[in-house]
Amino acid sequence: MIHFPAVRKGPARALVVRLFAAIGLVLAVVIVVYLDRGGYRDVNGDEVSLLDSFYYAVVTLSTTGYGDITPVSRGARLVNVLIITPARVLFLIILVGTTLEVLTEQYRTNLRLTRWRRTVKDHVIICGYGTKGRSAVSALLETGVDKGRIIVVERNPAAVRQATSAGLVAVEGSATRSSVLNEAHVKNAKAVIIATDSDEASVLVTLTVRQLTAGQVRIIAAAREAENAPLLKQSGAHHVIVSSATAGRLLGVSTTAPPLIDVVEDLLTPGQGMALAMRSANRDEVGLSPRRLETLVIALVRRGKVVSLADRAAVAIETGDMLVYVRDDRPSTAASADQGR
């Protein structure tokens, strides 16, 4: 099942508002009838009481109209024309409004789903919306990826609601099933990020994605244990990030060189100061050493492989290279740059 971001208020609140509006309308008609009760005639000849006013209001607004209580005076008939008849129409609108809204919402959802299926392409699929999945979404948004190009695949209904509340399209179901991944249009995806809660599930998802896409979609998987990383790569993952090993290395570095942890945290935290970025090499930079550039280049990506900068003499920028550099990510600097443009 595909869930789109919520665009309206909750149904419970809408029903409560309509209920109170209907009750208020009935009470208003009761007050009008009771104040002018002398202009109404009971079929039994009795005086119209407060209970009779409630009875008349309900049967009139619901268009039942038994006719046992009728307006006979000119004033009562004028009130029926100017107040009670419009109130009857409004009361019917309130009652039927919920059904109409549901039908309209279903039509809009179907239309939205059809349009989405026709246009979804080059998107990123996030399998799992736990801590790792949410962090991956945040990183994508920070790099400029539009929310409309991110699709979450999650079997937990609570996590699905969190994803849609965040403005993301979510497919409810297990990412290990081909039908669920096909709902997310995995064949047209740009990349699949596997952030499940177990390495076993990650392997199954990787195999399923590779089978459906014939290896044409980039797969990035997270593994809890380093020993499972080779298995994920054999299953078809292009990149495997071992969370436990990475955390262990950071813990070790924090003991021997605490300031390095601050640097890593600064690089990974958006808006704090430094951030990693990547861009294409400019034409006037071809042939130069990356160390001669104004920007702090820390690596080159050449034909999909990372080129080491350890040998200063051997490294020179070539056409088509991607430069990995450290940029200033402070909000004030970004704002100043935008104003300068």
C-alpha positions as CSV (number, residue, x, y, z in Angstrom):
1,M,0.0,0.0,0.0
2,I,1.3,3.4,-1.0
3,H,0.9,6.3,1.5
4,F,1.3,9.9,0.4
5,P,2.1,12.8,2.7
6,A,-0.9,14.0,4.7
7,V,-2.5,17.2,3.2
8,R,-5.5,17.6,5.4
9,K,-6.6,17.5,9.0
10,G,-7.4,14.2,10.8
11,P,-10.8,12.6,10.2
12,A,-11.7,12.5,13.9
13,R,-11.3,16.3,14.2
14,A,-13.4,16.8,11.0
15,L,-16.2,14.6,12.3
16,V,-16.2,16.4,15.7
17,V,-16.4,19.8,14.0
18,R,-19.4,18.6,11.9
19,L,-21.1,17.0,14.9
20,F,-21.0,20.2,16.9
21,A,-22.1,22.3,13.9
22,A,-25.1,20.0,13.4
23,I,-26.0,20.2,17.1
24,G,-25.6,23.9,17.1
25,L,-27.9,24.3,14.1
26,V,-30.6,22.1,15.8
27,L,-30.4,24.2,18.9
28,A,-30.7,27.4,17.0
29,V,-33.8,26.2,15.2
30,V,-35.3,25.0,18.6
31,I,-34.8,28.5,20.1
32,V,-36.4,30.2,17.1
33,V,-39.4,27.8,17.1
34,Y,-39.9,28.0,20.9
35,L,-39.8,31.8,21.0
36,D,-42.5,31.9,18.3
37,R,-44.4,28.9,19.6
38,G,-47.7,30.8,19.4
39,G,-47.5,30.8,15.6
40,Y,-47.4,27.0,15.4
41,R,-50.3,24.6,15.7
42,D,-50.2,21.1,17.1
43,V,-52.5,18.5,15.5
44,N,-53.8,17.7,19.0
45,G,-54.5,21.3,19.7
46,D,-52.0,21.4,22.6
47,E,-49.6,24.2,23.2
48,V,-46.2,23.7,21.6
49,S,-43.7,22.9,24.4
50,L,-39.9,22.9,24.5
51,L,-39.9,19.2,23.7
52,D,-42.3,19.8,20.8
53,S,-39.8,22.5,19.6
54,F,-37.0,19.9,19.6
55,Y,-39.2,17.4,17.9
56,Y,-40.2,19.9,15.2
57,A,-36.6,21.0,14.6
58,V,-35.3,17.5,14.2
59,V,-38.1,16.3,11.8
60,T,-37.9,19.5,9.8
61,L,-34.1,19.6,9.4
62,S,-34.0,16.0,8.5
63,T,-36.7,16.6,5.9
64,T,-39.0,14.0,7.5
65,G,-41.9,16.4,8.0
66,Y,-44.7,14.5,9.6
67,G,-47.0,17.5,9.5
68,D,-48.3,17.1,13.1
69,I,-46.8,20.5,14.0
70,T,-47.2,23.2,11.4
71,P,-46.7,27.0,11.2
72,V,-50.0,28.8,10.9
73,S,-49.2,32.5,11.6
74,R,-47.5,34.8,9.0
75,G,-44.5,35.4,11.3
76,A,-43.9,31.6,11.8
77,R,-44.2,31.0,8.0
78,L,-41.8,33.8,7.3
79,V,-39.3,32.4,9.8
80,N,-39.6,29.0,8.1
81,V,-38.8,30.6,4.7
82,L,-35.9,32.8,5.8
83,I,-34.4,30.7,8.6
84,I,-35.5,27.1,8.9
85,T,-35.4,26.2,5.2
86,P,-31.8,27.5,4.8
87,A,-31.0,25.7,8.0
88,R,-32.4,22.5,6.6
89,V,-30.2,22.8,3.5
90,L,-27.2,23.5,5.7
91,F,-28.0,20.6,8.0
92,L,-28.1,18.2,5.0
93,I,-24.8,19.6,3.7
94,I,-23.2,18.9,7.1
95,L,-24.6,15.3,7.1
96,V,-23.7,14.5,3.5
97,G,-20.4,16.5,3.6
98,T,-18.5,13.7,5.3
99,T,-19.5,11.2,2.6
100,L,-18.7,13.6,-0.2
101,E,-15.4,14.5,1.4
102,V,-14.4,10.8,1.6
103,L,-15.4,10.2,-2.0
104,T,-13.5,13.3,-3.1
105,E,-10.5,12.3,-1.1
106,Q,-10.5,8.8,-2.7
107,Y,-10.7,10.3,-6.1
108,R,-7.9,12.7,-5.4
109,T,-5.8,9.9,-4.0
110,N,-6.3,7.8,-7.0
111,L,-5.5,10.7,-9.3
112,R,-2.5,11.5,-7.3
113,L,-1.3,7.9,-7.4
114,T,-1.8,7.7,-11.1
115,R,0.2,10.9,-11.7
116,W,2.9,9.7,-9.3
117,R,3.3,6.4,-11.0
118,R,3.6,8.1,-14.3
119,T,6.3,10.6,-13.2
120,V,8.4,8.7,-10.6
121,K,11.9,8.2,-11.9
122,D,15.5,8.6,-10.7
123,H,14.4,8.5,-7.1
124,V,16.1,7.1,-4.0
125,I,14.4,4.2,-2.1
126,I,15.0,4.0,1.6
127,C,14.4,0.4,2.9
128,G,13.7,0.9,6.6
129,Y,12.7,4.1,8.4
130,G,14.5,3.6,11.7
131,T,17.4,5.6,13.1
132,K,19.6,4.8,10.1
133,G,16.8,5.4,7.6
134,R,15.8,8.8,9.0
135,S,19.5,9.9,9.1
136,A,19.9,8.8,5.5
137,V,16.8,10.9,4.5
138,S,18.2,13.9,6.4
139,A,21.5,13.6,4.6
140,L,19.8,13.4,1.2
141,L,17.7,16.5,2.0
142,E,20.9,18.4,3.1
143,T,22.5,17.6,-0.3
144,G,19.6,19.1,-2.2
145,V,17.5,16.0,-3.0
146,D,13.8,16.8,-3.3
147,K,11.4,15.1,-1.0
148,G,9.4,14.0,-4.0
149,R,12.4,11.9,-5.1
150,I,12.6,9.9,-1.8
151,I,10.4,6.8,-1.2
152,V,10.4,5.0,2.0
153,V,9.7,1.2,2.2
154,E,8.7,0.2,5.7
155,R,6.5,-2.5,7.2
156,N,5.9,-0.9,10.5
157,P,2.7,1.2,10.3
158,A,4.0,3.7,13.0
159,A,7.1,4.3,11.0
160,V,5.1,4.7,7.8
161,R,3.0,7.4,9.6
162,Q,6.2,9.2,10.6
163,A,7.5,9.1,7.1
164,T,4.3,10.6,5.6
165,S,4.2,13.2,8.4
166,A,7.7,14.2,7.3
167,G,6.4,14.8,3.8
168,L,7.7,11.6,2.2
169,V,5.9,9.0,0.1
170,A,5.9,5.6,1.9
171,V,5.2,2.1,0.7
172,E,3.9,-0.1,3.5
173,G,5.3,-3.6,3.3
174,S,8.5,-5.7,3.6
175,A,11.3,-4.7,1.3
176,T,12.2,-8.4,0.9
177,R,9.1,-8.9,-1.3
178,S,9.4,-8.2,-5.0
179,S,5.8,-6.9,-5.1
180,V,6.5,-4.2,-2.5
181,L,9.7,-3.0,-4.3
182,N,7.8,-3.0,-7.6
183,E,5.3,-0.7,-5.9
184,A,8.2,1.7,-5.2
185,H,9.3,1.4,-8.9
186,V,12.7,0.0,-8.0
187,K,13.6,-0.5,-11.7
188,N,13.4,3.3,-12.3
189,A,15.2,4.2,-9.1
190,K,18.6,5.9,-9.0
191,A,19.7,4.2,-5.8
192,V,18.5,1.9,-3.0
193,I,19.6,2.5,0.5
194,I,19.1,-0.5,2.7
195,A,18.8,0.4,6.4
196,T,17.0,-2.5,7.9
197,D,17.2,-3.6,11.5
198,S,19.1,-6.8,10.9
199,D,21.9,-8.0,8.6
200,E,19.8,-11.0,7.5
201,A,17.1,-8.8,6.2
202,S,19.6,-6.6,4.5
203,V,21.0,-9.5,2.6
204,L,17.5,-10.6,1.5
205,V,16.6,-7.1,0.4
206,T,19.9,-6.8,-1.5
207,L,19.3,-10.0,-3.4
208,T,15.8,-9.0,-4.2
209,V,16.8,-5.6,-5.5
210,R,19.6,-7.1,-7.6
211,Q,17.2,-9.7,-9.1
212,L,14.6,-7.0,-10.0
213,T,17.1,-4.5,-11.4
214,A,19.7,-6.8,-12.9
215,G,22.4,-4.7,-11.1
216,Q,21.5,-1.5,-12.9
217,V,20.5,0.4,-9.7
218,R,23.2,1.4,-7.1
219,I,22.7,-0.4,-3.8
220,I,24.1,1.0,-0.5
221,A,23.6,-1.3,2.5
222,A,24.2,-0.9,6.2
223,A,25.6,-3.8,8.2
224,R,25.8,-4.2,11.9
225,E,28.7,-6.7,11.9
226,A,31.9,-6.5,9.8
227,E,31.8,-10.2,9.0
228,N,28.5,-9.7,7.1
229,A,29.9,-7.0,4.8
230,P,31.5,-9.4,2.3
231,L,28.2,-11.3,2.1
232,L,26.3,-8.1,1.3
233,K,28.8,-7.2,-1.4
234,Q,28.5,-10.7,-2.9
235,S,24.7,-10.3,-2.8
236,G,25.0,-7.2,-5.0
237,A,25.6,-4.2,-2.7
238,H,27.9,-1.6,-4.3
239,H,28.8,-0.1,-0.9
240,V,28.5,-1.5,2.6
241,I,28.8,0.6,5.7
242,V,29.5,-1.3,8.9
243,S,27.9,0.6,11.7
244,S,29.4,-1.4,14.6
245,A,33.0,-1.1,13.2
246,T,32.6,2.6,12.5
247,A,31.3,3.2,16.0
248,G,34.2,1.1,17.5
249,R,36.8,3.1,15.6
250,L,35.3,6.4,16.8
251,L,35.3,5.1,20.3
252,G,38.9,4.2,20.0
253,V,39.9,7.5,18.5
254,S,38.0,9.3,21.2
255,T,40.4,7.7,23.8
256,T,43.7,8.3,22.0
257,A,42.9,11.6,20.2
258,P,39.7,13.3,21.6
259,P,39.9,16.4,19.3
260,L,39.5,14.2,16.2
261,I,36.0,13.2,17.4
262,D,35.1,16.9,17.4
263,V,36.3,17.2,13.8
264,V,34.4,14.1,12.7
265,E,31.2,15.3,14.5
266,D,31.6,18.7,12.9
267,L,31.8,17.2,9.4
268,L,28.8,15.0,10.0
269,T,26.6,17.5,11.7
270,P,24.9,20.0,9.2
271,G,25.2,23.7,9.9
272,Q,27.9,23.4,12.5
273,G,30.9,24.6,10.6
274,M,32.6,22.1,8.2
275,A,30.9,19.7,5.8
276,L,32.0,17.3,3.1
277,A,30.9,18.2,-0.5
278,M,31.7,17.0,-4.0
279,R,31.7,18.8,-7.3
280,S,33.0,18.4,-10.9
281,A,36.4,19.7,-11.8
282,N,36.4,22.9,-13.7
283,R,38.1,23.2,-17.1
284,D,40.8,25.6,-15.8
285,E,41.6,23.2,-12.9
286,V,42.6,20.3,-15.2
287,G,46.3,19.5,-14.9
288,L,46.7,21.2,-11.6
289,S,47.4,19.6,-8.3
290,P,44.4,19.5,-6.0
291,R,46.6,21.0,-3.3
292,R,47.0,24.2,-5.3
293,L,43.3,25.0,-5.3
294,E,41.7,27.5,-3.0
295,T,39.2,24.9,-1.7
296,L,40.5,22.2,0.6
297,V,40.4,19.1,-1.6
298,I,40.8,15.8,0.4
299,A,40.2,13.3,-2.4
300,L,39.6,12.7,-6.1
301,V,36.9,10.4,-7.6
302,R,38.1,9.2,-11.0
303,R,35.9,6.8,-13.0
304,G,34.1,5.8,-9.9
305,K,37.3,5.1,-7.9
306,V,38.8,7.2,-5.1
307,V,42.3,8.5,-6.0
308,S,44.7,8.9,-3.1
309,L,46.4,12.3,-2.6
310,A,49.3,10.8,-0.7
311,D,51.7,11.1,-3.6
312,R,51.8,14.9,-4.4
313,A,53.7,14.5,-7.6
314,A,51.6,11.8,-9.1
315,V,48.2,13.3,-8.5
316,A,46.9,15.8,-11.0
317,I,43.3,16.7,-11.9
318,E,42.0,15.2,-15.1
319,T,38.9,15.9,-17.1
320,G,35.8,14.3,-15.6
321,D,37.3,14.1,-12.1
322,M,35.1,14.7,-9.1
323,L,36.6,16.8,-6.3
324,V,35.8,15.9,-2.7
325,Y,36.4,19.0,-0.5
326,V,35.6,20.6,2.8
327,R,33.2,23.5,2.7
328,D,32.0,26.0,5.2
329,D,28.5,24.9,6.3
330,R,27.7,27.7,8.7
331,P,24.2,29.3,8.0
332,S,25.6,32.8,8.1
333,T,28.1,32.0,5.5
334,A,25.5,30.3,3.3
335,A,23.2,33.3,3.7
336,S,26.1,35.7,2.8
337,A,26.9,33.7,-0.3
338,D,23.2,33.8,-1.4
339,Q,23.1,37.6,-1.0
340,G,26.3,38.0,-2.9
341,R,24.7,36.2,-5.8
